[in-house]
Amino acid sequence: MVTKKNSVSWSDVKTKLADFDRAGLLGLLQDLYAANKDNQTFLHARLNLGDDVLKPYKVTIERWLWPDVFKNQDISVAKAKKPIADYKKAIGQAEGLAELMVFYCERAAGFSNDVGLQDEGYFDALVQMFEQALKIVASLADVQRQPFADRLDTVRRTCHNFGYGVGDNMDDLLAEYGADK
């Protein structure tokens, strides 16, 4: 007789982890750390280790939003957004999220402007990220907010070169979030 195995959940893992001692948990974490680069990046961010915990996230964003056109590299909005979601899970500090979101907007706008990319889906994702960046920037203290607002304004001005109403949409978003100049 064949029995259907239920899927494993976090509850099952948590139950098993209760049997581990400190050395066993450290060994498990060491194995997870060694297993892949994403785990390392997560732990470095969570534990605030290294000079720049945002750097590996930015490298990934850069790769997928500003590919090497001479090497025939692809663009991927989904793969460029993943590091932001990963950082949010790892630590999710508002200033770090703002930095990654604004960086995303800068890279997407810069690449489009430099190579003349005309892709409506790419632009839609850029405007959505621009809005998310405005929301997170608005939650920051005044001292932190202004440099991000200035960078987003530069992105907005660049995006007026694109068509598809990208710059106009950003103008509307800046006015909506009270960050227009």
Backbone torsions as a table, in degrees:
resi	resn	phi	psi	omega
1	MET	NA	130.2	-179.5
2	VAL	-92.7	128.3	176.7
3	THR	-107.0	144.8	-178.9
4	LYS	-88.2	122.2	-179.4
5	LYS	-79.6	129.8	175.0
6	ASN	-69.5	152.4	179.2
7	SER	-72.8	149.1	-179.7
8	VAL	-81.8	141.5	-179.2
9	SER	-125.2	174.5	177.3
10	TRP	-58.3	-36.6	178.9
11	SER	-57.6	-41.8	178.2
12	ASP	-64.6	-42.0	179.6
13	VAL	-64.5	-45.0	-178.9
14	LYS	-60.3	-39.1	177.8
15	THR	-62.1	-44.3	178.9
16	LYS	-66.7	-38.2	-179.4
17	LEU	-64.4	-28.0	179.5
18	ALA	-60.6	-24.4	179.5
19	ASP	-81.0	-12.4	-177.6
20	PHE	-79.7	144.2	169.6
21	ASP	-92.5	179.9	-178.0
22	ARG	-56.6	-46.6	-179.2
23	ALA	-62.7	-39.2	178.4
24	GLY	-64.9	-41.6	177.8
25	LEU	-66.4	-41.9	177.3
26	LEU	-62.7	-39.5	177.2
27	GLY	-63.3	-42.2	177.5
28	LEU	-62.0	-45.6	178.8
29	LEU	-62.9	-38.4	177.9
30	GLN	-62.7	-42.5	178.2
31	ASP	-64.6	-41.9	177.8
32	LEU	-64.5	-40.5	178.3
33	TYR	-59.7	-44.1	-178.0
34	ALA	-75.4	-19.7	-172.9
35	ALA	-67.1	-39.7	178.4
36	ASN	-162.5	161.0	-175.2
37	LYS	-64.6	-34.0	179.4
38	ASP	-62.4	-39.7	177.8
39	ASN	-64.2	-40.1	178.8
40	GLN	-63.4	-46.7	179.7
41	THR	-60.1	-43.5	178.5
42	PHE	-58.6	-51.2	-177.5
43	LEU	-66.2	-38.0	177.5
44	HIS	-61.6	-42.5	179.3
45	ALA	-68.5	-48.3	-177.3
46	ARG	-59.3	-39.2	-176.2
47	LEU	-96.9	3.6	179.6
48	ASN	52.3	55.7	-178.8
49	LEU	-106.2	140.5	177.8
50	GLY	98.2	168.8	-178.1
51	ASP	-72.7	-36.8	-175.8
52	ASP	-143.9	93.6	-177.9
53	VAL	-67.8	-17.4	179.6
54	LEU	-82.1	-18.2	-173.7
55	LYS	-54.9	-49.1	-179.1
56	PRO	-64.0	-31.1	177.0
57	TYR	-67.9	-42.4	179.2
58	LYS	-65.8	-38.5	178.8
59	VAL	-59.2	-42.6	179.6
60	THR	-67.8	-43.9	177.8
61	ILE	-58.4	-48.0	-179.4
62	GLU	-57.7	-45.8	-177.3
63	ARG	-58.0	-43.9	-173.1
64	TRP	-88.1	-17.2	177.5
65	LEU	-102.1	-21.3	-179.8
66	TRP	-132.6	68.3	-177.2
67	PRO	-70.7	161.1	175.9
68	ASP	-79.5	103.6	-176.3
69	VAL	-66.7	-23.5	178.9
70	PHE	-76.5	-19.5	176.9
71	LYS	-99.8	8.7	-179.9
72	ASN	59.3	33.4	178.5
73	GLN	-74.2	147.2	179.9
74	ASP	-85.0	161.0	170.3
75	ILE	-99.1	143.0	173.7
76	SER	-147.6	107.5	177.5
77	VAL	-63.1	-42.9	-178.7
78	ALA	-61.2	-44.0	-179.8
79	LYS	-71.3	-25.7	177.1
80	ALA	-77.4	-28.8	179.0
81	LYS	-80.5	-25.7	-175.8
82	LYS	-56.7	-42.7	179.8
83	PRO	-61.2	-31.3	178.8
84	ILE	-68.4	-44.0	176.5
85	ALA	-64.2	-39.7	178.8
86	ASP	-63.8	-42.9	178.6
87	TYR	-63.8	-40.1	179.6
88	LYS	-60.2	-40.3	177.3
89	LYS	-68.7	-38.2	-175.6
90	ALA	-70.7	-46.0	-175.1
91	ILE	-146.4	-40.2	173.0
92	GLY	62.7	27.4	177.0
93	GLN	-68.0	136.0	-174.4
94	ALA	-56.9	-42.9	-178.3
95	GLU	-66.2	-38.9	176.8
96	GLY	-66.1	-41.8	176.9
97	LEU	-62.7	-43.0	178.3
98	ALA	-60.0	-44.3	-180.0
99	GLU	-60.1	-45.7	-178.6
100	LEU	-67.6	-40.1	-179.6
101	MET	-68.1	-42.9	178.6
102	VAL	-66.6	-41.1	177.0
103	PHE	-58.9	-44.4	176.8
104	TYR	-54.5	-50.3	-178.7
105	CYS	-61.4	-42.4	179.7
106	GLU	-62.9	-44.3	-178.1
107	ARG	-68.8	-44.2	-179.6
108	ALA	-62.8	-45.9	179.9
109	ALA	-66.8	-42.7	-179.3
110	GLY	-62.0	-45.3	179.5
111	PHE	-63.7	-46.5	180.0
112	SER	-59.0	-42.2	-179.0
113	ASN	-68.8	-41.9	-177.4
114	ASP	-68.5	-41.8	-174.6
115	VAL	-103.8	-2.6	179.6
116	GLY	72.6	29.9	179.2
117	LEU	-61.6	131.6	176.8
118	GLN	-126.0	87.3	-176.5
119	ASP	-135.3	111.3	-174.8
120	GLU	-61.0	-40.7	178.6
121	GLY	-63.6	-41.6	177.2
122	TYR	-61.3	-44.1	179.5
123	PHE	-67.2	-39.8	177.1
124	ASP	-59.5	-43.8	178.6
125	ALA	-63.8	-38.2	178.5
126	LEU	-63.3	-45.9	179.8
127	VAL	-64.5	-39.7	177.5
128	GLN	-62.8	-43.2	179.0
129	MET	-67.4	-36.9	177.3
130	PHE	-58.3	-44.3	179.0
131	GLU	-65.6	-43.6	177.7
132	GLN	-60.9	-40.5	178.3
133	ALA	-62.7	-43.2	178.3
134	LEU	-59.9	-41.5	-180.0
135	LYS	-62.7	-46.7	-177.3
136	ILE	-70.9	-37.3	177.9
137	VAL	-63.6	-38.4	179.0
138	ALA	-62.6	-24.0	-179.1
139	SER	-83.3	-8.9	-177.8
140	LEU	-82.2	161.2	174.2
141	ALA	-64.5	153.5	-177.1
142	ASP	-51.8	-42.1	-177.4
143	VAL	-62.8	-37.1	-179.4
144	GLN	-79.8	-30.7	-170.4
145	ARG	-66.9	-43.8	-170.0
146	GLN	-60.5	-45.0	179.2
147	PRO	-60.6	-37.9	177.6
148	PHE	-67.9	-41.8	179.4
149	ALA	-61.1	-40.6	178.8
150	ASP	-63.6	-42.5	179.5
151	ARG	-65.8	-40.0	178.3
152	LEU	-66.7	-33.7	177.4
153	ASP	-66.1	-37.2	175.9
154	THR	-63.7	-42.0	176.5
155	VAL	-59.9	-45.8	-179.1
156	ARG	-59.0	-45.6	-179.8
157	ARG	-63.0	-41.7	177.4
158	THR	-61.1	-40.0	-174.9
159	CYS	-70.5	-12.5	174.1
160	HIS	-69.8	-10.2	177.4
161	ASN	-82.8	-9.0	-166.0
162	PHE	-92.5	-27.8	-169.6
163	GLY	83.9	-163.8	-179.5
164	TYR	56.7	10.8	179.4
165	GLY	72.7	15.9	-175.8
166	VAL	-60.8	-52.7	179.9
167	GLY	-62.4	-40.2	179.0
168	ASP	-64.1	-41.6	176.9
169	ASN	-60.9	-39.8	178.8
170	MET	-68.1	-36.4	174.8
171	ASP	-58.0	-46.9	-179.9
172	ASP	-61.8	-41.9	179.6
173	LEU	-65.7	-40.8	177.2
174	LEU	-61.1	-42.0	178.3
175	ALA	-65.8	-41.1	-179.2
176	GLU	-62.6	-39.6	-177.6
177	TYR	-93.7	8.3	175.1
178	GLY	68.9	22.8	-177.7
179	ALA	-108.9	10.6	-178.3
180	ASP	-74.0	151.4	-176.1
181	LYS	-96.5	NA	NA
